[in-house]
């Protein structure tokens, strides 16, 4: 009976580890299988175990004490079986998680999972040796993934090199005009607007969502790029200085767009100045090739961009509301929830004056769309007159201040993919204005912003002050992470309603909201998914 009980416990523990591997692999994949960033993500996303650890510590501890006394074998077996049942229940609950960016079970992910599963067999054996060993074993699946990835690295490098070479050859063979887009924020939205506007000229190839790495672009090129595509738009993300340069060597962009420089992802770069240097790599690559880079006037505050503008006169075109912008946003007004925007090019041989409508919420989309429209007209001046016919039908980008309306329910603004200070402020302002128009309350639900590094507390304190002045009700998700935000709210006399998860907030809002209210879901935590504690 003892052996059977131990086997059942081992099976339950193995099931939990199998489920846990899938959960952790989702995060590991989003960190591009980077063994240095993954441990930081574990801490940031609180992926350490709680409930299973308590179960193992208490119940297996009781079992160990009972076995030591000898006459309490029945209690020991009961405790072990109870712990096995609870481990299965915890695993089953975790298996139901729904992720913002689900795991893509690619061949690489499958290989890493399978090798890690073999390593986890040793963890199962370790767990059967006693309560302390079981407590240690339950914390080690992240290490199993890291070790599995390291073991497979030589194989994966050969596979990746083959895929990248295949994509590079296909890109050279089909030879579309290539445009790169980078920036601290606004990349994906600008890409979507730009693709729809440029599509007036000829078929456009671009990746949906926020695919912005060499391997991500490689997959899309290999699977989707066709001879009919005249234009290829590549979103370019950066994890450090040199990341964009590497993407440029792969894509070989003819044109480039830089949306903004800000403190998003300061944790990765160390400073905003390093972010500016990294993003300027696109401008340098484009201008070296003789192309044109369109940049927001704001980026000219940073030395790398000013230096490139001096080095490549006429090839760096600025866009913004400032008087000295090459292409100036001379007006931007809201009319019936649509922006009416006018651009005027002050260059002698520029795109002239273009007026257009835009149905996207948020003041930040004025600049995003201006960059997109300006670049499209520079690439193909013949479409300048047709652009105003296209922009009114630009689709909302999913999870970026996306309106969700249902009869007799509050208006929902889904801004889950936003992760920067400027976008946060814009979204709160939009929610406040819409709530006033509807005669309801502006309700903000947020876990704050991620990857701010040393700026974390300062930025969140400023956002708390700002939100307190505009939002009527504020739900703070995982408030212990954003003490600066909740502290500022309390100081302003508007304390947050603290919740552990978005699910808890949504449940409360089902009771609390009225049809005239506006609910803003602002950011869904570090560019990945709702926070899941491995409870």
Secondary structure by P-SEA (a helix, b strand, c coil): caaaaaaaaaaaaaaaaaaaaaaaaaaaaaacccccaaaaaaaaacccccaaaaaaacaaaaaaaaaaaccaaaaaaaaaaaaaaaaaaaaaaaaaccccccccccaaaaaaaaaaaaaaaaaaaaaaccaaaaaaaaacaaaaaaaaaaaaaaaaaaaaaaaaaaaaaaaaaaccbbbbbbcccaaaaaaaaaaaaaccccbbbbbccccccaaaaaaaaaccccccccbbbbbbbbcccaaaaaaaaaacccbbbbcccccccccccccaaaaaaaaaaaaaaaaaacbbbbbcccccccaaaaaaaaaccccbbbbccccccccccccccccccccbbbbbbcccccccccccccccccaaaaaaaaaaaaaaaaaccccccccccccccccccccccbbbbbccccbbbcccccccaaaaaaaaaaaaaaaaaacccbbbbbccccccccaaaaaaaaaaaaaaacccbbbbccccccaaaaaaaaaacccccccccaaaaaaaaaacccccbbbbbcccccccccccccc
